[in-house]
């Protein structure tokens, strides 16, 4: 089992704090394995194994009709003596009313509770008043490039070669830990995609026209990282003879967000210092989700570089926005406490450098500015803007 230390570090920082720790992310991103790592860490720190209760609530593990009361009573029955118990509860969203059971366990027993989930029932907008103010959410993403290298440390390949693999195959742990070819990798990713779409969206929301829904999803996936317009989707579908309302498109997008398939990136006005409610973009939880349904094309790498940088910033705790500086666009404005960085992403220099550099140089403040590129020949500093190779940026501890 390969550790993912940043998640263990976060969980250790909240150990024995009277809050429910919620690990939420797309299916198969590694949440269950993180719970296994947590269990091993608890045992190593001296917690008796019989005071660690691990439960899995996937549909395959559940008896039909389990209620929140059943969940509560089942866990309580395993608490056979005094002292603190550590509850590691996997995929709790499969239990209707799970918040009631968890809230009662928090109140009625000496417990430290950690849970995972992969759909909207684990999002702040849908967690009921039972846990209001009594939980902390820890987002879980697919592997970072640094983690990917850890998974591949026995491979005799260079950092640049592994970056090319990472760009092509993505960061789902089940793919990274194996030695799959392109066809097999995308088959696995497609299975994850279909599981999310069917179990977390179409079944839950009773989607009647699956083909139309799937066409909207494909349109969004094709246009990851581009300015979003529901009207553009409606117009596109109308031209195909598939009428759909703008409201339905927004519903589909919300469902994809709540299943952690796509993530919304809002636009920030650097002049007005405000978050705008228009011209936002969406990024895909993992590049392989695009390639498994659209096929891999080397030319498509450029469009996914932003996607990878976006999630790297999210993993490092930044709030990430698209920057608007009058009429100019900055790919990312990332803020963390009193820190801020500006980032432009491009595949090659110098072909794309004039626009990227000019947009950054027009920002008149002291915060760090980067152009992140795949160009092997580009590196250095131009008027205070650092030119950094993608691999070096993803592995750097400087930001």
Residue, then its C-alpha position, 0 to 999 in steps of 0.5 A: x500500500x503506497x501512502x499519500x502523506x498529505x492526506x494522512x497529515x491532514x487527518x492527523x491534524x484533526x485527530x481527536x478533534x470533536x468534528x466528523x472528518x469527511x473525505x469526499x471525491x470521485x469514485x476510485x480516487x483512493x478514499x478507501x485506501x486512505x482510510x486503510x492508511x489511517x487505520x494503520x497509522x492509528x494502530x502504529x500510534x498505540x490505538x488498540x485495534x479492537x477500538x477501531x471500527x471499520x465499516x464499508x457501506x457500498x451497495x455490494x456490502x449492504x443488506x437491503x433496507x439498512x436504515x440509519x437506526x440499523x447503522x447506529x445500532x450495528x456500530x454501537x454493538x461493536x463498542x464492547x467496553x469503555x474508552x475512545x473508539x475510532x470509526x472509519x466509515x466508508x461510502x456512508x452516502x449509501x445509507x439514507x439519513x446517515x447524518x442522524x446516525x453519525x450525529x448520535x454516535x458523536x453525541x452518545x459515545x466517546x468517538x472520533x469519526x472519519x467518513x468517505x463518500x463519492x456523491x452530493x450527500x457528502x457536499x456542504x450544500x446537502x449535509x443536513x442540520x444534524x452535522x451543521x458546524x460539526x464536520x470538516x471536509x477534506x477533498x480527495x483528488x486523483x493522484x498528483x504527479x508527485x504521488x504518481x511518481x511514488x506509484x511508479x518508483x520501480x519503473x526505469x523511466x525519467x521524470x519527463x517520460x513519467x510526466x508524458x504518461x501522467x498527461x496521457x493516463x491520468x491519476x486514478x490510483x488503480x491505473x497508476x499502480x498497474x502497468x496497463x497499456x493505453x487500451x486497458x487504461x482507458x477501459x478502466x477509466x471508462x468503467x469508473x466514468x460509467x459507474x459515476x454516471x449511472x449510480x451517482x447521477x442517472x439513477x439518483x436523479x431519475x434521468x429519463x433520456x440517457x442519450x440526451x444527458x450523455x450528449x450534454x456530458x460529452x459536450x462539456x468534456x470536449x470543452x473542458x477549460x473553455x468559457x462555459x455557456x449553457x446557451x451554446x449547449x442548447x444551440x448545439x443540441x438544437x442543431x442536432x435536432x435534440x431540443x433541451x432547455x437551459x434549465x435542464x443543462x444547468x441541472x446536468x452540470x450541477x449533478x456532474x459537480x455533485x458527483x465530483x466529475x467536474x469542478x467549477x472555476x469562477x472568474x475573478x475581476x482583478x480591478x474590481x476585486x470581486x468574483x464574477x458570476x459569468x464566464x466561468x470554466x469547468x475542469x475534469x476530475x481526471x484527464x483519463x475521463x476525457x480520453x476514455x470517451x473521446x479518444x486520445x489525441x496528442x493535440x488535445x494535451x494542450x487543452x488538458x495542461x490547464x486542467x492539471x495545473x488547476x487541480x495541483x493548486x487545489x491539492x495545495x490548498x489554494x482557492x483558484x479563479x480565472x483572472x480578468x484584468x480589464x480585457x485580458x485573461x489570466x489562466x489562474x489566480x490562486x489565493x491561500x491565506x495572504x499568499x497569491x500567485x498568477x499562472x499562465x499555462x501554455x504548451x510551447x514557448x515562444x510561439x505562445x509567449x507574447x500573449x502569456x507574458x504580456x498578460x502577466x506583466x500588466x499586473x502591477x503587484x508584487x505577487x509571484x507570476x509564472x508561465x508553466x510550459x512543456x517546452x524543454x528549452x524554456x526556463x528562466x526569468x523574464x522581467x520578474x515572470x518565472x518560466x517553468x517546465x510543467x514537471x518542475x512546477x508540479x514537483x516544486x515546493x516553492x509555492 
